Amino acid sequence: MDGWWVVLPDTEAAAALAGRLWHGQPDQGASDCLRHASGRPWLVGRRAAERMLVVEAGDTRLALSGRFTVSPEVLRRKVARVRSAEEVERAVAGLAGSYHVLASVGGSVWARGAASAACRVFTASVDGVPVAASDTDVLAELVGSAPDMEVLAARLLEPGVSWAGLGGRTMWQGVHSVRPDEALMWHRDGSGRTVRWWCPPEPVLPLGEAAQAVRAALVDAVATCTADRGTVSADLSGGLGSTSLCFLAVRGDAELVTARWEGVDARNDEAEWAAQAARALPEATHLVVGQRETPDWFAGIGPLRLAAQEPGSWTRDVAKLGDILRRVQARGSRLHLGGGVGDELFTPSPSHWIDTLTKHPRLVLQRARRQRLDWRVSRWAVLRALTDRRGYRQWLLETADHLTAQHAHEPADQLGWQPVPRMPAWASPQAARSARDVLREAAERCPGPLAPQRSVHAVLHQVREGGNTVRLINKSLPGPDLALPYTDDAVVAAATSARPEEAAAPGRFKPLLTAAMAGIVPEKVLRRTTKGPYYADFYRALHRQRGEMLTLLDGSLLAEAGLIDPDRLRGVAHAHASMADLAPLMSTVGCEIWLRSHERTPHHPTSTLTGDHPGPVTGNEPPMCPTGLAEQEIPT
């Protein structure tokens, strides 16, 4: 994705700032400028081809940037009824896809991303002028900011806290993120605030009713991927999530290419289920990458540099994912669909027991009794966890005080707001102190959890991490963009509306998704109840790519910054280590690659984010300024 933009308030000071975004070169800097009704610059940047729709009606301008299917005429009619910035959401209500909504209404500004964090909004103050942007590094360049090493230390936590969900500090000093469920609203004088624009539904719908909503939302979400015809591709790992997307995509207007790579784990039955699904999709072209052809996880990480805006554990997948994207692009794909977040969305967390304990005590205690045998814990440990009523803010504060404690692996880990994060064994005391400070600060400014219910909060935490990850991948890797339809806001809302006790019924595999896909996916495919493991693939990769790992650690910038002990990490990173010891490895690798990428290469955000072909804008386009993202069970 080669587009970026900066939103400016309707002030003279902001108009003067617009010149700094305009470099006058065809392959760098801004190439487009849209204006407020006053004539001052409103939206400056470089628009990705066929990804932005701009309409105007009276003194209102509205831009959609992302994946959607609405026509300019329909959108313009809706925009004509908007009278204030607070009414902007009415113009896009019910619109499927994943996109930014940017508007200027009489000089007041409205800017928001997707609730899933697949599209995000960031803010900074430049010479006293508030600005917002789609990308942190664009603002970092404007502000002249340096990496925030305290935030980097907190990114070593495993599992991570919902940084994408909470908003606040970013990887760059002076650059902040808007919570995905909030919109940025500026008045004409430049003053502003954030406004909640999205809330998850109450999880009260019976399974059948929720399944109908999921079905409709998924049909619409995949339709936004196939609407432009041409060729799209999709993962066909054999898992129910990716398989469902393939059967939806083949019904659309685009040609379909499916792709999967073969694993080495003998216990993995994904290939058998993928082959069965492929036989039921004769209209599609099926690509299978053999064991000897597909790159390992961690391959090439030694010298790897990425133009990523944030570190992430997905960097271990760069070679494997890049290989798939190149292969499907060679077959004409313009967009690649992945089943990511499908597991989390349709497998409610056990924390829903706490949410439903008072309403269904007998049911909860019955399921908890059965589960504790698998967890191998005492009855009293389960009861203590079930009666934990700490709010999210208190949970964050107490978590911050125990970042270096040993994992107790108690029921509280499964029934809390999220799995309890810990610092890795190789993190320094300085890193632990910094992470503690960042968590405490987040707790102090936290307006509340992502949802009132723990189980819905846990789902939204995973959805927003997935949405943010696909955003980062699309900004970092060449080839067709990656789309995760399960992170589309309408799909998330439909899935989280189900009663969790029904969506997590024992003995049934993803009952909400299977009910939603009945009649679309063959019944024999929907009967699958297993999930293929990839542990053998992971350990083989760790063994074969240990040299890459050691190359990455040689001259570690995390070590230079005093955040890790590389010798302790070398002692853990071997093929005989337990998964518990290796779990934090991916976060640390991501942090090291991110820091090296920004320390050792020239930093120019517009040169990394833009290409030399600004895309056309469909609809009513204001004049130019005259001054020139696969669903598989992978160890994490």
N, C-alpha and C positions, 0 to 999 in steps of 0.2 A: 504494500500500500504506500503510494508516494505522496499522499496529501497531508497537509497540516494547515491550521488556521489559528489566528489570534483574534479575540473579540475585544473591542474597545468601547468605553462609555462615550456618550454623546457630549463631549466637552472639548474645548479648544486645546487643552493640554494633551489630551489623547490624540487629537488630530496631528499635533506636532510630533508625537511619538511614532506615528505611522510611518514616517520617513525612514526611521531606523530599521524597519522591517523590509524596506524596499532596496535591494542591492543592485537592481538593474541588470542582472546577469540571467541568461536564459535557463541555466541549470542550477541556480542557487537563489535563495531568497524568495520573496513574494512575487507572484505573477498576477494576482487578482486582488481587487479591492471592491467590496460592496459598501454602500453608504446608508447611513441613517436618513430619515426624511429631511433632516436639516442640511444634508449634503456633506456632513463630516464622515470620515471613515468609520465603519462599523465592524466589518469582517475582512481581515487582511490575511492573505496566505496563498497557498497553492492547492487548488482543488484537484482531488484524484478523479481520473476520468470516469464518467458515468456514476459517480458516487455522491453528488450533491445536487439537490433540487432547490431552487430559490424562486419564491413567488412574492409579489407585493400587491397590496390593496390599500389605497389611501396612504396613511402614514405608517402602515404596518409592513414590515418585511419579515419573512420567515424562511429559514434554510433548514433542510434535512440533509444530514450527512451520514451515509452508512448504507444499510441494506433495507430496502422497502419497495413497494410496488405502486404507490399512489400516483395518479396522473397529475400534471400541473393544473389542469382545469378544475378537478375535484378539490385539490388542496387550496387553490385560490378562492374558491367559493366559501370554503370553511374559514379561511383567514379573513375574509371580508367581514365576518361577524365578530372578530376579535376587537375588543375596545380597550383592553389593558393587558399588561404583561401577565397578570394573574389568570387571564382567560386563555392563554396560549395553548394550554393542554387540551382545551376543548377541540381545537382544530386538528389534533392528531390522535384523539381518543379512538381506540379500537384499531389503530394502524399496526399491522403485523411487521415483524422484522426486528432489527437491532440498529439503532441510529442515535445521533445527536439531534437535539432540537434547539435551534438558535433563533432568537427573534429580537427585533427592535420594534417597539410599539410607541410611537410618538416620542422616541428618544429613550424610553425605558428599555432595559435589556433583560432578556430571559435566556439562560443557557443551562442545559442539562445533558447528561449522557444517558446511558441505559442503566436500569436498576441492577442489572447483572454485572456491571463494571466492564462489559465488553466495549463500551464507549465511555470515556471519562472526561471530566473537566478539571483543570488545574488553574490556580490563581497565583498571582504575585503582584507586588507593587513596584513599578518602575518609575523612578524619579517622582514618586508621590502619586502616580497614576495607577489605579487598579486595572489590571488586565487579566484576561482568562485565555486559556489555550487548550488544545487537544493533546498536547505533548509536554512533558516536563522539561525536556532538554531545550526546547525552543525558549521557554521562560528562563531557564538557567543561563542561556546565552545572553538574553536581554538583561538579566539582573547581574550577570557576571559572578554567579555563585559557585561555590565549591561543594564537593560531596559532603553529605552529613554523616560523619563517621559514627555518631551515636546510633542513628537509624540503621546504618550498615551492620553494626554489632547486633542490633535486635533482629536483623534478618537471619542471623545464625540459629535462631530458635527453631526447635523441631518438636512437634509440628508448629508451624507459624501461626501467629494471631491473624485475625482478619484485617490486615492492613488496608486492602482494597475496599473493604466494607466500612471501615470506621472513618476514613478520610483523615485530614490533618497533615502531619509532616510527611514529606516525600524524601527521596534520596538526595535532594538538592536543598541546600540551605536557602531559606527565603521563598521557597516554592511549596505551596500547599495544595492538597487535593480536596475537592468537594465530595461529600458522601454521595455514593451513587443514587441513593433514594432522595437526594435533595437537589434543588435547582438554585443556581446563582441568579439573583435579581438585583439589578442596579437601577436607581432612579436617574433622572436626566442629569443631576448635579454630580453623579459619580458615587454617591453614597449607596450602600446596598446591604443585603443580608442573604442568607440562604433560606429556602422555603421547602418544606417536605412536599414532594410531588407524587411519591409512590409509597404505598403501604401494602404489606402482604395481606391476603385475605384471611379470615378466620378459618381454621381447619375443621370445618363442620359438615362438609358435604358427604353424603353416602358415596361409597366407592363407585357405583354405577353412574351417578350423576357427575362426579368428578372426572371419570373416564371419558364421558362425552365431551367435557370441556377440554381435556388433554388432547383428545383426538382432533377436535376442531382447531386448536391452537397449533398443533404439530403440522397439520395439513397446510395451514396458512404460513407457518414458519418456513417449511421446506419449499413452498411455492415461491417465496421471495428469493430463494436460491436458484430456482430453475426458470423463473419468468423471462429472463433475457435470452432464452434459447441457447444455441451454441452447445457446448459440452461442459458438464460438471462431473466431478469425481467424488467418491465417497469411500470411507473405510468400510470394509466388510470383514471385520475381524472374526465374526462368528458369534459375538456377543449380541444380546437382545437389543441393546440400544442402537448400535451401528447398523444392525440388520434392519431394524424398523425404518431407519432413515433411508436406506437403499430402496425399500419397497415403496416408500412415499415419493422418493425422487424419480423413480422410473415412471411414475404416473404423470410427471410434469412435461413441460415443453422442451426440455433440454435432453440431449443424449447423455447417457450415464456410463461412466467408467468406474468400476469398483476396484479397490486395491487392498491387499493385505500382505503381511510378511509372515513367513513361517517361523514358528518358535522351535526350540530344541527340547523343551520339557516334555518328557514322555507321558506325563500325567495330563497334559493339556489336550482337551478334545475340541479346541476352537476350530481347527482345520476341518474336522468332520462336519460341524454345524455350518461353517462358512460354505463348504462345498454343497451342502444340501440347500442352502439359501440361493446359491449361485445357479443351481439347476432350475430353480423356480423364477429366475430372472433372465430368461433367454434374450430379452431385448438389450441387455447391458453387455458391455465389454468387460471381461474380468481379468485383472492383472494380479498375479501371484509372484512375489519376490521370494526366491528360495533361501534356505538357511545360509548357503555360501555366498549369496549375493548381497544380503542385507547387512548394513554396518552394525557393529555392536553399539550398545549404549556406551557412553564415554569416549567413543572413537573420536580422535582429533582434538580433544580438549586441551592438550598441552599448549599449542600455539594459538588457540582459538581467541579471536576478538569479535565481539558482537556490538552492533549499534543499539543494544537493548537499553531501555530507559530504567529498568529495575533488574536486580538479580532475581533469579528464580531457579527452582530445581529442574525445570524443563530443559535447562542447558545440557543436561546429560543426553537428551534426545536429539540434539541438533543434527548429528550425522544421519541418524535413522529417519527422522522426519524430513530433513532436506532431501534425502534420497527418494523418498516417496513423492514429494512435491515435484521434483525434477522429472520423475517417470510419468506422472499423470499430466504434467504440463506438456511433455513430448507427445502425448496423445490428445492434446487440444484442450485440456481442462482450463477453465477460467476461474473456477472456485472449487475448493475441496471441503466436503462435509465430514465432520468427525462426531463421534458419539460421546465425547467427553462430557462429564457431569451427569450422564444418564444413571449411573449407579447410585450416586448420592441423592439424586432427585427422586428416585423411585424405590429407595430402600431407606425408610425412616430410621433415624437414630433411636437406640433404646431410651434416650432421654425423653421420648414422648411418654414414657411411663410416669414421669413426674408431672407432666402436663395433664394427664388423664387420671391420676391416682384418685382424686376425690370423686370423680364422676363414675369411674369403673374400678373400684378397689379390688374386687375379687378377680377380675380379668388381669389386672396389672400384677397382683401377687402371684397368680398362677403362672404367668409368663416369666416373672422374675425368678420363681422357684426353679423352673426348667432351665433358665439361662445360667443361673449360678453354678450349676453342675458343669457347664462348659467352661465357665470362668475359673472354676475350682477355688471358690472363695466361700467364706462362712455366711450363714444366714444373717448374722448381725452386721456384717460389712455391707450386704445388700440393703438392709433396712436403714442403715445410716445414710447411704447414698440416696435412697428414695425420699428421705425426710429432709434432705438438704434444700433449704429455701433461700440461699444467698442470691442476691441480685447480681446482674452482670458486672456492675461497677465494683462491687465488693469482691467478686470472683477475680477480676483483673488485678485489684490491689493485693489480694492474698497470693495470687499466682506470681506477681512480681517479687514477693518476698521469698520464694522457694525455687528460683530458677536453676540453682545448682544442686538441688536435692536429687536423690536417686528416684527414679520412677518406681512408684509403689505398685503399679498395675492393679489398682483396686477398682471396684465398681464405680467409684466417683469419677474415674477417668472416662468411663463410657456414658455416664448419666449427667455430666456437667454441661456447661454451655458449649464446650468443645473439648477435645482431648487436651490434657494438660501439657503445655509447652515446657521444654527444658533446654538449657544450654548444652551443647555437645561437650564431651569430656576434654576435647582439645582447646576449648575456648579459654581465654585468659581471664583472670579476675577483673581486669579493666573492662573487657567485653561484657562480662556479667553485670558489672555496675552500670554500664551504659544502657544495656538492655533493660535493666530494672528501672532506670530513670525514664526511659521512653514509655514503658508500660504504665508506670505511675502517672505520667503526664496524660497518656491516652485515657486512663481511668478518670482523671480529674475533669477532663473536658468532654467525656463521653455522655451524650444526651440519653443514652439507653441502649439496649441490645438491638440487634437487627430485626427482631420480632419479639413479642411478649412471651411466646412459647419457646422453651429451650430447643425442642426438636426442629421448629421452623427456623430459629436462629442458626442452628447447626447446619441446616440445608443451605440457607442463604450464605453462610460463611464459605461453604464449598463452592456454591454457584459463582460467587463473586471472585473467588480465587481463580476459578476456571475461566470466567469471562475476562478477567484482567490478563490471564496468561495468553489467551488467544489474541488479545490486543497487542501484547508484546511480541508474540511470534510474528504477527503480520507486519509489524514495524521492523523486524530484524532479519527475516529470511526472504530470499528471492523465491519466485515461483507464484503460483496462484494463491490467493488469500485462503485462509482456513476459516470456516464457519462452524460454530457449534450451536445448532438449532435448539438444543436443550437449555441453552442459556438465554434464549429470547424471553423477554419479560412476560409475554402472554403465556408462554409455556410454563414458566416458573410459577406464575400466579395460579394457573389451573392445577398444577401438580400439588402445590402446597395447600390447596383448598380441601383436599381429601381428609377424612378422619384418619389420623395416623394409626389407630388401632386396627382399622380395616386394611390400610395400605401396607401394614407390616404383619399381616396374618401369618402365623406359623404354618409351615408346610407348603406355602405358595411362593413362587419366585416372581417378584415384581408384579403383583396382581393388578396394580393400577395401570401399568404400561401394557400388560397383556390384554386387559379388558379394552383399553383404548385402541389397540391395534387389531382387534378381532375383525376378520373380514378383509383386512389389508395385507397382513402377514399370514402366510399359511399356518393352519392350526398346528401341524406337526413341528414347525419351527417354534411356535409360541409355547410348546410343551417343555422346552428346555428348562432344566432346574439347576444346572451346574455353571460354574464360573472357572474358566481356564487359568491355571497358575503360570507365572513366568519367572519363577525363582531360579530355575536352572539357567535361563537366558541371562538373568542378572548376574549370577555368580560367574558364569563363563565370561561375561563382559568384564567383570571386575578383575578376573585373572588375566585375560588377554590384554587389557588396556591399563594394567597397573603402571607400565612405563609412561603412558600419557599422564596418569595421575601424578607420578613423581615429577615429571617435567613441569606440570602446573605448579607444584609445590616448591620447586627450585626458585629461590628468590621471591617467595610468596610476599605479595604486597599486604595481605592480611597480617602476616607475621611482622612485617616492617612497621605496620601501624599498631602493633602490640595487641592484636585481637585474637590470635591463635598461636598455639605451639605446634609448628609443623612436624616436629619429631614424634609427638604423641599421635598426630593424625597419620603419619606414615605407619606407625605401629598397629593402627586399627584397620587401615585400608588394605586388607588381604582377603583372599577367597575363602578363608576358614573362619572369618569373623561372623558373629551372629547378626541377624537382621536388626536386632535392637541396637547393636553398636553401630551398624552401618546406616541406620535411618537418617541421622543428621548429615551424612556425607553430601547428599545432593544439594542441600541448602548452602553448605560451605563452598562447594564447587561453583555454584551459581554466583556467590558473593565474590569469590576470587576472580572469576572471569569478568564480572561487571567492573570491578575496580581496575583490573589490568586494561580493560577496553577503554576506560576513560582516563587512565593515567598515562598510557603509553602511546596514544594516538591523538592526532590533532582533533580538538573538539569543535565541531561546527555543526549544530543541529540541523540547519536547513540543508546542508550538503548530504547528511545521512538520511534525511526523511523525504527529500524531494527528488523527482526525476526531471527530465527536460521536456515533458509533454503535458502541460496543464490541460485538464479535461474540460470538456464543454459543460455548460450549465444548462439544464433543460428548464424551460419555463420563461418567466419574465425576468430577465437578467439586467440588474442595474449596471451602469457604465463602469468601465475601469477607472482607477485613479489616474489622473493625468500625469503623475510623476512616477510614472512608472512604479488468522488464528488459528491418539485413538483409544477409543473406549476398550481397555483391556486391563486385566488385573495385574498390575505391575507393582513390585515392591516400592514403597515410598518412605 
